[in-house]
Amino acid sequence: MIFLRSISVFLVVALSVMLNSCGNKTENWLNDYAKTKCAYQQEEQMIQDDSVSQIAPLVLEKENLLQELNLLSVPFQNRIELMNQEIAEALIKFGEEYRKKTDKHSAQYGHISTPEYERTIENLQIKRDTKISLLKENIKKINEELNNDSEIQNKSQQVELLESKIDSSWNSIIGKHQPIIDSLQQELNTLNRNYKNILNELSQGEKKSFEMSRDSTRNNPCNHVRK
């Protein structure tokens, strides 16, 4: 009887130790997971905060400059658009005159081409090409005016400088926070592997409880950090 009682006491103690061990493992894992996940989210928030404080003002300044540039370039663009419209009209007019001459010639001579008809069509083409050539030359001159405008050049340079500052600021922010995020991600990867190992050691009921605790911690890690 004494021997059986000793065995029974031993089993109770062993079971208690085993349950406490599993409990400690899950509690320690949840604590480490909450701290790491919270730190990860806080680091991401710092990237967003730094972007708002450092980059947003530069982006706003750039947008204002682009609006000013657009206003300065509108008169040039309107003149170019007018030239393009005249080119389109010249082509339409040539097409209409070409059809009239051709229809008149066909009604009189059929498909036979006469020297007079050929000279007429050639003159039409010369007239068309001359006008279009002049209009394209005007467009070229307007573009040169646009590119050489001192105020536009100055604001364009300011935009390029701001773009460079934005890129530099973003690279600085990423360079500051990304190594920390990468390190925390490695820790999370390790914790996720350990989570599966711990899960295999638990009973069905304990698994369910552990999974629920993990999911709750994942959604709000900073509210579940254990001291």
Residue frames as a rotation matrix with the C-alpha (Angstrom) as fourth column:
MET 1
0.562 0.827 0.000 0.00
0.827 -0.562 0.000 0.00
0.000 0.000 -1.000 0.00
ILE 2
0.430 -0.493 -0.756 2.80
0.148 -0.788 0.597 2.37
-0.890 -0.369 -0.267 0.91
PHE 3
-0.611 -0.716 0.338 4.50
0.396 0.094 0.913 1.57
-0.685 0.692 0.226 -2.41
LEU 4
-0.197 0.635 0.747 1.32
0.967 0.002 0.254 2.25
0.160 0.773 -0.614 -4.43
ARG 5
0.759 0.470 -0.450 0.72
0.573 -0.811 0.119 5.46
-0.309 -0.348 -0.885 -2.53
SER 6
-0.013 -0.866 -0.500 4.27
0.140 -0.497 0.857 6.60
-0.990 -0.059 0.127 -3.33
ILE 7
-0.691 -0.197 0.696 3.78
0.675 0.169 0.718 5.87
-0.259 0.966 0.016 -7.00
SER 8
0.279 0.908 0.312 0.51
0.948 -0.311 0.060 7.78
0.152 0.279 -0.948 -6.98
VAL 9
0.644 -0.124 -0.755 2.12
0.295 -0.870 0.394 10.81
-0.706 -0.476 -0.524 -5.35
PHE 10
-0.441 -0.898 0.000 4.97
0.266 -0.130 0.955 10.66
-0.857 0.421 0.296 -7.87
LEU 11
-0.453 0.333 0.827 2.55
0.891 0.134 0.435 10.60
0.034 0.933 -0.357 -10.79
VAL 12
0.661 0.733 -0.161 0.58
0.746 -0.666 0.029 13.57
-0.086 -0.139 -0.987 -9.44
VAL 13
0.346 -0.632 -0.694 3.78
0.094 -0.713 0.695 15.57
-0.934 -0.306 -0.187 -8.98
ALA 14
-0.647 -0.627 0.434 5.08
0.447 0.150 0.882 14.62
-0.618 0.765 0.183 -12.44
LEU 15
-0.052 0.723 0.689 1.78
0.985 -0.076 0.154 15.58
0.164 0.687 -0.708 -14.06
SER 16
0.771 0.329 -0.546 1.76
0.492 -0.852 0.181 18.88
-0.405 -0.407 -0.818 -12.18
VAL 17
-0.102 -0.909 -0.403 5.31
0.098 -0.412 0.906 19.64
-0.990 0.053 0.131 -13.34
MET 18
-0.649 -0.121 0.751 4.43
0.712 0.252 0.655 18.77
-0.269 0.960 -0.078 -16.91
LEU 19
0.364 0.875 0.319 1.31
0.921 -0.389 0.018 20.99
0.140 0.287 -0.948 -16.89
ASN 20
0.660 -0.189 -0.727 3.24
0.238 -0.865 0.441 23.86
-0.713 -0.464 -0.526 -15.33
SER 21
-0.440 -0.893 0.095 5.95
0.307 -0.050 0.950 23.41
-0.844 0.447 0.297 -17.94
CYS 22
-0.388 0.383 0.838 3.44
0.916 0.055 0.398 23.62
0.106 0.922 -0.372 -20.80
GLY 23
0.689 0.691 -0.219 1.77
0.720 -0.686 0.103 26.59
-0.079 -0.229 -0.970 -19.15
ASN 24
0.267 -0.691 -0.672 5.08
0.152 -0.658 0.737 28.39
-0.952 -0.299 -0.070 -18.83
LYS 25
-0.641 -0.536 0.550 5.92
0.579 0.132 0.804 27.68
-0.503 0.834 0.226 -22.45
THR 26
0.002 0.729 0.685 2.65
0.950 -0.215 0.227 29.08
0.312 0.650 -0.693 -23.77
GLU 27
0.807 0.309 -0.504 2.77
0.507 -0.800 0.321 32.08
-0.304 -0.514 -0.802 -21.43
ASN 28
-0.045 -0.914 -0.404 6.37
0.204 -0.404 0.892 32.87
-0.978 -0.042 0.205 -22.32
TRP 29
-0.601 -0.144 0.786 5.64
0.777 0.127 0.617 32.46
-0.189 0.981 0.036 -26.03
LEU 30
0.398 0.849 0.347 2.63
0.880 -0.461 0.118 34.77
0.260 0.259 -0.930 -25.88
ASN 31
0.669 -0.227 -0.708 4.66
0.315 -0.776 0.546 37.33
-0.674 -0.588 -0.448 -23.94
ASP 32
-0.430 -0.903 -0.016 7.53
0.285 -0.153 0.946 37.24
-0.857 0.402 0.323 -26.47
TYR 33
-0.414 0.352 0.840 5.10
0.909 0.111 0.402 37.29
0.048 0.930 -0.366 -29.40
ALA 34
0.675 0.726 -0.132 3.17
0.736 -0.673 0.066 40.27
-0.041 -0.142 -0.989 -28.04
LYS 35
0.386 -0.607 -0.695 6.35
0.140 -0.706 0.694 42.27
-0.912 -0.365 -0.188 -27.40
THR 36
-0.636 -0.704 0.317 7.85
0.379 0.074 0.923 41.49
-0.673 0.707 0.220 -30.81
LYS 37
-0.207 0.660 0.722 4.63
0.964 0.012 0.265 42.06
0.167 0.751 -0.639 -32.75
CYS 38
0.751 0.460 -0.474 4.01
0.579 -0.804 0.135 45.31
-0.319 -0.376 -0.870 -30.88
ALA 39
-0.001 -0.850 -0.527 7.55
0.102 -0.524 0.846 46.51
-0.995 -0.053 0.087 -31.59
TYR 40
-0.656 -0.189 0.731 7.06
0.693 0.233 0.682 45.65
-0.299 0.954 -0.022 -35.27
GLN 41
0.277 0.864 0.420 3.85
0.933 -0.347 0.097 47.67
0.230 0.365 -0.902 -35.50
GLN 42
0.687 -0.074 -0.722 5.39
0.345 -0.842 0.415 50.59
-0.639 -0.535 -0.553 -33.63
GLU 43
-0.422 -0.904 -0.068 8.32
0.270 -0.197 0.942 50.64
-0.866 0.379 0.327 -36.05
GLU 44
-0.442 0.368 0.818 5.92
0.891 0.069 0.450 50.67
0.109 0.927 -0.358 -39.01
GLN 45
0.667 0.726 -0.167 4.05
0.745 -0.656 0.120 53.57
-0.023 -0.204 -0.979 -37.39
MET 46
0.251 -0.669 -0.699 7.34
0.237 -0.658 0.715 55.45
-0.938 -0.346 -0.007 -36.97
ILE 47
-0.702 -0.440 0.560 7.97
0.615 0.021 0.788 55.08
-0.358 0.898 0.256 -40.73
GLN 48
0.071 0.832 0.550 4.54
0.920 -0.268 0.286 56.57
0.386 0.485 -0.785 -41.39
ASP 49
0.747 0.204 -0.632 5.08
0.535 -0.749 0.391 59.37
-0.394 -0.630 -0.669 -38.86
ASP 50
-0.218 -0.916 -0.337 8.50
0.304 -0.392 0.868 60.22
-0.927 0.087 0.364 -40.31
SER 51
-0.584 0.060 0.810 7.03
0.812 0.032 0.583 60.24
0.009 0.998 -0.068 -43.80
VAL 52
0.501 0.853 0.146 4.30
0.830 -0.521 0.199 62.65
0.246 0.021 -0.969 -42.75
SER 53
0.720 -0.217 -0.660 6.69
0.307 -0.753 0.582 64.99
-0.623 -0.622 -0.475 -40.95
GLN 54
-0.211 -0.951 -0.225 9.59
0.067 -0.244 0.967 64.89
-0.975 0.189 0.115 -43.41
ILE 55
-0.820 -0.168 0.547 8.20
0.498 0.262 0.827 64.02
-0.282 0.950 -0.131 -46.84
ALA 56
0.102 0.978 0.181 4.62
0.971 -0.058 -0.231 65.36
-0.215 0.199 -0.956 -46.88
PRO 57
0.463 0.070 -0.884 5.70
0.134 -0.991 -0.009 69.04
-0.876 -0.115 -0.468 -46.74
LEU 58
-0.602 -0.756 -0.259 8.09
-0.218 -0.156 0.963 68.48
-0.768 0.636 -0.071 -49.65
VAL 59
-0.652 0.442 0.616 5.39
0.739 0.553 0.386 66.75
-0.170 0.707 -0.687 -51.69
LEU 60
0.429 0.849 -0.309 2.98
0.762 -0.524 -0.380 69.62
-0.485 -0.073 -0.872 -51.04
GLU 61
0.130 -0.486 -0.864 5.61
-0.206 -0.866 0.456 72.15
-0.970 0.119 -0.212 -52.09
LYS 62
-0.852 -0.459 0.254 6.28
0.095 0.341 0.935 70.17
-0.515 0.821 -0.247 -55.25
GLU 63
-0.226 0.859 0.460 2.57
0.955 0.289 -0.071 70.02
-0.194 0.423 -0.885 -56.12
ASN 64
0.554 0.401 -0.730 2.28
0.350 -0.907 -0.233 73.80
-0.756 -0.126 -0.643 -55.70
LEU 65
-0.317 -0.774 -0.547 5.26
-0.342 -0.445 0.828 74.33
-0.885 0.450 -0.123 -57.99
LEU 66
-0.806 0.060 0.588 3.80
0.495 0.612 0.616 71.99
-0.323 0.788 -0.524 -60.60
GLN 67
0.289 0.957 0.020 0.57
0.873 -0.255 -0.416 73.99
-0.393 0.137 -0.909 -60.56
GLU 68
0.406 -0.234 -0.884 2.56
-0.135 -0.971 0.195 77.19
-0.904 0.040 -0.426 -61.07
LEU 69
-0.704 -0.709 0.052 4.49
-0.123 0.193 0.973 75.56
-0.700 0.679 -0.223 -63.89
ASN 70
-0.402 0.644 0.651 1.26
0.863 0.504 0.035 74.47
-0.306 0.576 -0.758 -65.52
LEU 71
0.609 0.648 -0.457 -0.11
0.501 -0.761 -0.413 78.02
-0.616 0.022 -0.788 -65.42
LEU 72
0.048 -0.693 -0.719 3.10
-0.394 -0.675 0.625 79.37
-0.918 0.253 -0.305 -66.96
SER 73
-0.844 -0.469 0.261 3.12
-0.006 0.495 0.869 76.77
-0.537 0.732 -0.420 -69.73
VAL 74
-0.015 0.947 0.321 -0.59
0.575 0.271 -0.772 77.01
-0.818 0.173 -0.549 -70.62
PRO 75
0.508 0.230 -0.830 -0.15
-0.406 -0.786 -0.466 79.99
-0.760 0.574 -0.306 -73.02
PHE 76
-0.495 -0.760 -0.421 2.56
-0.787 0.187 0.588 78.10
-0.368 0.623 -0.690 -74.90
GLN 77
-0.797 0.226 0.560 0.49
0.245 0.969 -0.043 74.91
-0.552 0.103 -0.828 -74.99
ASN 78
0.267 0.952 -0.152 -2.53
0.253 -0.221 -0.942 76.84
-0.930 0.213 -0.300 -76.26
ARG 79
0.231 -0.272 -0.934 -0.49
-0.811 -0.584 -0.030 78.27
-0.538 0.764 -0.356 -79.12
ILE 80
-0.831 -0.557 0.013 0.82
-0.481 0.729 0.487 74.81
-0.280 0.399 -0.873 -79.98
GLU 81
-0.437 0.758 0.484 -2.69
0.436 0.649 -0.623 73.40
-0.787 -0.061 -0.614 -79.88
LEU 82
0.454 0.587 -0.670 -3.83
-0.256 -0.634 -0.729 76.12
-0.853 0.503 -0.138 -82.25
MET 83
-0.266 -0.654 -0.708 -1.04
-0.920 -0.046 0.388 75.19
-0.286 0.755 -0.590 -84.68
ASN 84
-0.912 -0.068 0.405 -2.03
-0.031 0.995 0.097 71.52
-0.410 0.076 -0.909 -84.49
GLN 85
0.045 0.996 0.080 -5.64
0.313 0.062 -0.948 72.43
-0.949 0.068 -0.309 -85.23
GLU 86
0.372 0.027 -0.928 -4.53
-0.703 -0.645 -0.301 74.39
-0.606 0.764 -0.221 -88.29
ILE 87
-0.735 -0.658 -0.167 -2.54
-0.635 0.579 0.511 71.36
-0.240 0.482 -0.843 -89.48
ALA 88
-0.630 0.578 0.519 -5.62
0.386 0.813 -0.436 69.16
-0.674 -0.074 -0.735 -89.10
GLU 89
0.385 0.814 -0.436 -7.74
0.011 -0.476 -0.879 71.72
-0.923 0.333 -0.192 -90.96
ALA 90
-0.082 -0.516 -0.853 -5.17
-0.894 -0.340 0.291 71.94
-0.440 0.786 -0.434 -93.78
LEU 91
-0.938 -0.270 0.220 -5.29
-0.181 0.918 0.353 68.17
-0.297 0.291 -0.910 -94.22
ILE 92
-0.212 0.943 0.255 -9.09
0.507 0.329 -0.797 68.17
-0.836 -0.039 -0.548 -94.25
LYS 93
0.412 0.349 -0.842 -9.19
-0.398 -0.762 -0.510 71.02
-0.820 0.545 -0.175 -96.76
PHE 94
-0.540 -0.676 -0.501 -6.67
-0.784 0.187 0.592 69.23
-0.307 0.713 -0.631 -99.00
GLY 95
-0.835 0.244 0.493 -8.78
0.241 0.968 -0.072 66.07
-0.495 0.058 -0.867 -98.85
GLU 96
0.185 0.973 -0.136 -11.92
0.319 -0.190 -0.929 67.94
-0.930 0.128 -0.345 -99.80
GLU 97
0.306 -0.130 -0.943 -10.26
-0.733 -0.664 -0.147 69.78
-0.607 0.737 -0.298 -102.72
TYR 98
-0.773 -0.634 -0.015 -8.56
-0.529 0.631 0.567 66.59
-0.350 0.446 -0.824 -103.86
ARG 99
-0.517 0.655 0.551 -11.91
0.492 0.754 -0.435 64.75
-0.701 0.046 -0.712 -103.98
LYS 100
0.448 0.712 -0.541 -13.59
-0.025 -0.595 -0.803 67.62
-0.894 0.373 -0.249 -105.86
LYS 101
-0.024 -0.559 -0.829 -10.84
-0.905 -0.341 0.256 67.80
-0.426 0.756 -0.497 -108.48
THR 102
-0.895 -0.358 0.266 -10.70
-0.258 0.902 0.346 64.02
-0.364 0.241 -0.900 -108.82
ASP 103
-0.202 0.908 0.366 -14.48
0.468 0.418 -0.779 63.65
-0.860 0.014 -0.509 -109.09
LYS 104
0.509 0.366 -0.779 -14.65
-0.386 -0.711 -0.587 66.40
-0.769 0.600 -0.221 -111.73
HIS 105
-0.363 -0.746 -0.559 -11.77
-0.888 0.094 0.451 64.86
-0.284 0.659 -0.696 -113.67
SER 106
-0.841 0.054 0.538 -13.26
0.063 0.998 -0.002 61.34
-0.537 0.032 -0.843 -113.46
ALA 107
0.176 0.984 0.013 -16.63
0.229 -0.028 -0.973 62.61
-0.957 0.174 -0.230 -114.69
GLN 108
0.587 0.012 -0.809 -14.95
-0.650 -0.588 -0.481 64.08
-0.482 0.809 -0.338 -117.75
TYR 109
0.016 -0.732 -0.682 -12.09
-0.948 0.205 -0.243 61.68
0.318 0.650 -0.690 -118.50
GLY 110
0.839 0.280 -0.466 -12.82
-0.141 0.940 0.311 58.54
0.526 -0.195 0.828 -116.48
HIS 111
0.830 -0.553 -0.063 -9.70
0.314 0.371 0.874 56.84
-0.460 -0.746 0.482 -115.15
ILE 112
0.348 -0.729 0.590 -7.40
0.819 -0.070 -0.569 58.53
0.456 0.681 0.573 -117.67
SER 113
0.374 -0.315 -0.872 -4.98
0.619 -0.615 0.488 60.91
-0.690 -0.722 -0.035 -116.01
THR 114
0.720 -0.106 0.686 -4.27
0.543 -0.528 -0.652 64.15
0.431 0.842 -0.323 -117.88
PRO 115
-0.377 -0.925 0.046 -1.24
0.745 -0.332 -0.578 66.44
0.550 -0.184 0.815 -117.49
GLU 116
-0.302 0.323 0.897 -3.53
-0.298 -0.926 0.233 69.25
0.906 -0.197 0.376 -116.35
TYR 117
0.771 0.630 -0.093 -5.06
-0.170 0.344 0.923 67.03
0.614 -0.696 0.372 -113.63
GLU 118
0.409 -0.706 -0.578 -1.64
0.834 0.546 -0.077 65.90
0.370 -0.451 0.812 -112.44
ARG 119
-0.575 -0.617 0.536 -0.42
0.379 -0.783 -0.494 69.54
0.725 -0.081 0.684 -112.24
THR 120
0.130 0.732 0.668 -3.54
-0.455 -0.555 0.696 70.49
0.881 -0.395 0.261 -110.29
ILE 121
0.890 0.191 -0.415 -3.06
0.207 0.642 0.739 67.68
0.407 -0.743 0.531 -107.76
GLU 122
0.004 -0.976 -0.220 0.65
0.892 0.103 -0.441 68.44
0.452 -0.194 0.870 -107.49
ASN 123
-0.476 -0.133 0.869 -0.11
-0.026 -0.986 -0.165 72.12
0.879 -0.101 0.466 -106.77
LEU 124
0.599 0.756 0.265 -2.60
-0.378 -0.025 0.925 71.09
0.706 -0.654 0.271 -104.11
GLN 125
0.707 -0.395 -0.586 0.02
0.638 0.714 0.288 68.88
0.305 -0.578 0.757 -102.48
ILE 126
-0.374 -0.882 0.287 2.63
0.674 -0.471 -0.570 71.63
0.637 -0.020 0.770 -102.60
LYS 127
-0.134 0.436 0.890 0.19
-0.372 -0.854 0.362 74.07
0.918 -0.283 0.277 -101.06
ARG 128
0.860 0.485 -0.159 -0.69
-0.091 0.453 0.887 71.58
0.502 -0.748 0.434 -98.34
ASP 129
0.444 -0.759 -0.476 2.92
0.843 0.533 -0.064 70.64
0.303 -0.373 0.877 -97.56
THR 130
-0.420 -0.598 0.683 4.06
0.357 -0.800 -0.482 74.28
0.835 0.041 0.549 -97.52
LYS 131
0.217 0.592 0.776 1.40
-0.543 -0.587 0.600 75.29
0.811 -0.552 0.194 -95.03
ILE 132
0.944 0.148 -0.296 1.99
0.120 0.682 0.722 72.27
0.308 -0.717 0.626 -92.79
SER 133
0.113 -0.985 -0.132 5.75
0.840 0.166 -0.516 72.83
0.530 -0.052 0.846 -92.91
LEU 134
-0.386 -0.198 0.901 5.30
-0.088 -0.964 -0.250 76.45
0.918 -0.175 0.355 -91.78
LEU 135
0.581 0.696 0.423 2.96
-0.533 -0.067 0.843 75.41
0.615 -0.715 0.332 -88.99
LYS 136
0.797 -0.356 -0.489 5.39
0.530 0.800 0.281 72.74
0.291 -0.483 0.826 -87.76
GLU 137
-0.275 -0.911 0.307 8.19
0.616 -0.412 -0.672 75.31
0.739 0.004 0.674 -87.81
ASN 138
-0.057 0.353 0.934 6.02
-0.496 -0.822 0.280 77.59
0.867 -0.447 0.221 -85.68
ILE 139
0.911 0.389 -0.135 5.44
-0.118 0.559 0.821 74.74
0.394 -0.732 0.556 -83.22
LYS 140
0.314 -0.890 -0.331 9.19
0.825 0.429 -0.369 74.18
0.470 -0.157 0.868 -83.02
LYS 141
-0.445 -0.472 0.761 9.75
0.138 -0.876 -0.463 77.87
0.885 -0.101 0.455 -82.26
ILE 142
0.396 0.680 0.617 7.06
-0.590 -0.326 0.738 77.87
0.703 -0.657 0.272 -79.56
ASN 143
0.881 -0.124 -0.457 8.64
0.356 0.809 0.467 74.82
0.312 -0.575 0.757 -77.92
GLU 144
-0.147 -0.987 0.071 11.99
0.750 -0.158 -0.642 76.61
0.644 -0.041 0.764 -77.96
GLU 145
-0.231 0.166 0.959 10.38
-0.376 -0.924 0.069 79.62
0.897 -0.345 0.276 -76.29
LEU 146
0.789 0.611 0.067 8.84
-0.341 0.345 0.874 77.33
0.511 -0.713 0.481 -73.71
ASN 147
0.659 -0.585 -0.472 12.11
0.683 0.729 0.051 75.55
0.314 -0.356 0.880 -72.97
ASN 148
-0.373 -0.881 0.291 14.07
0.697 -0.473 -0.539 78.79
0.613 0.001 0.790 -72.77
ASP 149
0.444 0.595 0.669 11.62
-0.059 -0.726 0.685 80.69
0.894 -0.344 -0.287 -70.58
SER 150
-0.535 -0.818 0.214 13.67
-0.244 -0.093 -0.965 81.70
0.809 -0.568 -0.150 -67.50
GLU 151
-0.246 0.518 0.819 10.78
-0.969 -0.146 -0.199 81.51
0.016 -0.843 0.538 -65.01
ILE 152
0.799 0.545 -0.254 9.75
-0.563 0.826 0.001 78.08
0.210 0.142 0.967 -66.24
GLN 153
0.186 -0.831 -0.525 13.35
-0.010 0.532 -0.846 76.87
0.982 0.163 0.091 -66.15
ASN 154
-0.598 -0.434 0.674 13.74
-0.598 -0.319 -0.735 78.13
0.534 -0.843 -0.069 -62.59
LYS 155
0.137 0.745 0.653 10.60
-0.969 0.237 -0.067 76.41
-0.205 -0.624 0.754 -61.34
SER 156
0.776 0.080 -0.626 11.49
-0.342 0.887 -0.311 73.21
0.530 0.456 0.715 -63.22
GLN 157
-0.253 -0.949 -0.189 14.84
-0.125 0.225 -0.966 73.15
0.959 -0.221 -0.175 -61.44
GLN 158
-0.492 0.155 0.857 13.08
-0.861 -0.232 -0.452 73.67
0.129 -0.960 0.247 -58.11
VAL 159
0.645 0.764 0.008 10.81
-0.764 0.644 0.045 70.70
0.029 -0.035 0.999 -58.85
GLU 160
0.477 -0.552 -0.684 13.84
-0.060 0.756 -0.652 68.52
0.877 0.352 0.328 -59.68
LEU 161
-0.580 -0.713 0.394 15.53
-0.404 -0.168 -0.899 69.60
0.707 -0.681 -0.190 -56.44
LEU 162
-0.089 0.649 0.756 12.43
-0.989 0.030 -0.142 68.74
-0.115 -0.760 0.639 -54.43
GLU 163
0.799 0.355 -0.485 12.18
-0.467 0.874 -0.131 65.34
0.378 0.332 0.864 -56.11
SER 164
-0.045 -0.915 -0.402 15.79
-0.034 0.403 -0.914 64.70
0.998 -0.027 -0.050 -55.12
LYS 165
-0.645 -0.151 0.749 15.05
-0.693 -0.299 -0.656 65.75
0.323 -0.942 0.088 -51.52
ILE 166
0.405 0.875 0.264 11.98
-0.914 0.395 0.094 63.50
-0.022 -0.279 0.960 -51.40
ASP 167
0.658 -0.234 -0.716 14.00
-0.132 0.900 -0.416 60.51
0.741 0.368 0.561 -52.62
SER 168
-0.416 -0.908 0.050 16.80
-0.138 0.009 -0.990 61.27
0.899 -0.419 -0.129 -50.17
SER 169
-0.384 0.355 0.852 14.39
-0.917 -0.255 -0.307 61.66
0.108 -0.899 0.424 -47.23
TRP 170
0.701 0.705 -0.105 12.61
-0.698 0.709 0.100 58.43
0.145 0.003 0.989 -48.07
ASN 171
0.358 -0.664 -0.656 15.90
0.034 0.712 -0.702 56.53
0.933 0.229 0.277 -48.37
SER 172
-0.623 -0.590 0.514 16.97
-0.433 -0.287 -0.854 57.94
0.652 -0.755 -0.077 -45.01
ILE 173
0.044 0.748 0.662 13.72
-0.998 0.059 0.000 56.88
-0.039 -0.661 0.749 -43.34
ILE 174
0.850 0.275 -0.449 13.91
-0.362 0.924 -0.120 53.37
0.382 0.264 0.886 -44.79
GLY 175
0.016 -0.948 -0.317 17.60
-0.029 0.316 -0.948 53.09
0.999 0.024 -0.022 -43.92
LYS 176
-0.564 -0.186 0.804 16.78
-0.730 -0.342 -0.591 53.98
0.385 -0.921 0.057 -40.33
HIS 177
0.012 0.738 0.675 13.81
-0.927 0.262 -0.270 51.69
-0.376 -0.622 0.687 -39.76
GLN 178
0.551 0.318 -0.771 14.09
-0.703 0.674 -0.224 48.80
0.449 0.666 0.596 -42.24
PRO 179
-0.451 -0.756 -0.474 16.97
-0.325 0.634 -0.701 46.98
0.831 -0.162 -0.532 -40.46
ILE 180
-0.784 0.229 0.576 14.92
-0.576 0.076 -0.814 47.00
-0.230 -0.970 0.072 -37.25
ILE 181
0.289 0.952 -0.104 11.82
-0.905 0.236 -0.354 45.73
-0.312 0.196 0.929 -39.06
ASP 182
0.252 -0.271 -0.929 13.85
-0.591 0.717 -0.369 42.99
0.766 0.642 0.021 -40.77
SER 183
-0.799 -0.601 0.006 15.28
-0.335 0.438 -0.834 41.90
0.498 -0.669 -0.551 -37.40
LEU 184
-0.486 0.709 0.511 11.83
-0.702 0.031 -0.711 41.84
-0.520 -0.705 0.483 -35.80
GLN 185
0.443 0.644 -0.624 10.48
-0.890 0.403 -0.215 39.86
0.113 0.651 0.751 -38.74
GLN 186
-0.272 -0.627 -0.730 13.19
-0.398 0.764 -0.508 37.24
0.876 0.152 -0.458 -38.21
GLU 187
-0.925 -0.027 0.380 12.16
-0.377 0.210 -0.902 37.01
-0.056 -0.977 -0.204 -34.56
LEU 188
-0.005 0.998 0.064 8.53
-0.878 0.026 -0.479 36.60
-0.480 -0.058 0.876 -35.58
ASN 189
0.255 0.025 -0.967 9.50
-0.741 0.648 -0.179 33.84
0.622 0.761 0.184 -38.01
THR 190
-0.738 -0.601 -0.308 11.28
-0.216 0.642 -0.735 32.01
0.640 -0.476 -0.604 -35.19
LEU 191
-0.725 0.534 0.434 8.33
-0.546 -0.061 -0.836 32.51
-0.420 -0.843 0.336 -32.84
ASN 192
0.256 0.858 -0.445 5.94
-0.963 0.188 -0.191 31.13
-0.080 0.477 0.875 -35.45
ARG 193
-0.102 -0.370 -0.924 8.08
-0.419 0.858 -0.297 28.02
0.902 0.356 -0.242 -35.80
ASN 194
-0.957 -0.285 0.055 8.16
-0.149 0.320 -0.936 27.61
0.249 -0.904 -0.348 -32.02
TYR 195
-0.329 0.920 0.210 4.40
-0.898 -0.236 -0.373 28.10
-0.293 -0.312 0.904 -31.88
LYS 196
0.348 0.449 -0.823 3.87
-0.745 0.666 0.048 25.00
0.570 0.596 0.566 -34.03
ASN 197
-0.490 -0.621 -0.612 6.23
-0.071 0.728 -0.681 22.97
0.869 -0.290 -0.401 -31.82
ILE 198
-0.914 0.195 0.356 4.43
-0.386 -0.144 -0.911 24.02
-0.126 -0.970 0.207 -28.63
LEU 199
-0.040 0.978 -0.203 1.05
-0.999 -0.040 0.004 23.31
-0.005 0.203 0.979 -30.22
ASN 200
0.046 -0.009 -0.999 2.08
-0.425 0.905 -0.028 19.68
0.904 0.426 0.038 -30.79
GLU 201
-0.834 -0.455 -0.313 2.70
0.094 0.441 -0.892 19.25
0.544 -0.773 -0.325 -27.06
LEU 202
-0.756 0.575 0.313 -0.77
-0.626 -0.497 -0.600 20.42
-0.189 -0.650 0.736 -25.97
SER 203
-0.602 0.685 0.411 -4.07
0.525 0.727 -0.443 18.64
-0.602 -0.051 -0.797 -25.52
GLN 204
-0.379 0.513 0.771 -6.99
0.840 -0.158 0.518 19.47
0.388 0.844 -0.371 -27.80
GLY 205
0.678 0.686 -0.264 -8.50
0.727 -0.575 0.374 21.87
0.105 -0.446 -0.889 -25.29
GLU 206
0.251 -0.692 -0.677 -5.17
0.417 -0.554 0.721 23.55
-0.873 -0.463 0.150 -24.58
LYS 207
-0.641 -0.456 0.617 -4.54
0.730 -0.113 0.674 23.93
-0.238 0.883 0.405 -28.31
LYS 208
0.139 0.806 0.575 -7.83
0.850 -0.394 0.348 25.77
0.508 0.440 -0.740 -28.75
SER 209
0.809 0.147 -0.568 -7.09
0.508 -0.661 0.552 28.10
-0.295 -0.735 -0.610 -25.87
PHE 210
-0.126 -0.961 -0.246 -3.55
0.472 -0.276 0.838 28.77
-0.873 -0.010 0.488 -27.11
GLU 211
-0.526 -0.009 0.850 -4.74
0.844 -0.127 0.521 29.47
0.104 0.992 0.074 -30.64
MET 212
0.546 0.809 0.220 -7.36
0.740 -0.588 0.327 31.92
0.394 -0.015 -0.919 -29.38
SER 213
0.632 -0.395 -0.667 -4.77
0.381 -0.592 0.710 33.69
-0.675 -0.703 -0.224 -27.25
ARG 214
-0.466 -0.839 0.282 -2.38
0.636 -0.096 0.766 33.87
-0.615 0.536 0.578 -30.20
ASP 215
-0.222 0.464 0.857 -5.08
0.886 -0.270 0.376 35.33
0.406 0.843 -0.352 -32.50
SER 216
0.810 0.539 -0.231 -6.12
0.582 -0.689 0.431 37.90
0.073 -0.484 -0.872 -29.90
THR 217
0.287 -0.805 -0.518 -2.50
0.361 -0.410 0.837 38.93
-0.887 -0.428 0.173 -29.38
ARG 218
-0.505 -0.474 0.721 -1.87
0.819 0.000 0.574 39.13
-0.273 0.880 0.388 -33.13
ASN 219
0.210 0.702 0.680 -4.78
0.832 -0.494 0.253 41.57
0.514 0.512 -0.688 -33.60
ASN 220
0.792 0.066 0.607 -3.82
-0.193 -0.916 0.352 43.86
0.579 -0.396 -0.713 -30.71
PRO 221
0.261 -0.752 -0.605 -0.27
0.637 0.605 -0.477 42.99
0.725 -0.260 0.638 -29.66
CYS 222
-0.607 -0.581 0.542 0.46
0.030 -0.698 -0.715 46.22
0.794 -0.418 0.442 -27.80
ASN 223
0.108 0.725 0.680 -2.63
-0.846 -0.293 0.446 45.67
0.523 -0.623 0.582 -25.60
HIS 224
0.933 0.261 -0.247 -1.46
-0.143 0.900 0.411 42.18
0.329 -0.348 0.878 -24.68
VAL 225
-0.016 -0.999 -0.044 2.17
-0.202 0.047 -0.978 42.85
0.979 -0.007 -0.202 -23.72
ARG 226
0.833 0.282 -0.476 2.80
0.332 0.433 0.838 41.03
0.442 -0.856 0.267 -20.47
LYS 227
0.548 -0.623 0.558 5.05
-0.739 -0.673 -0.026 42.60
0.392 -0.398 -0.829 -17.89
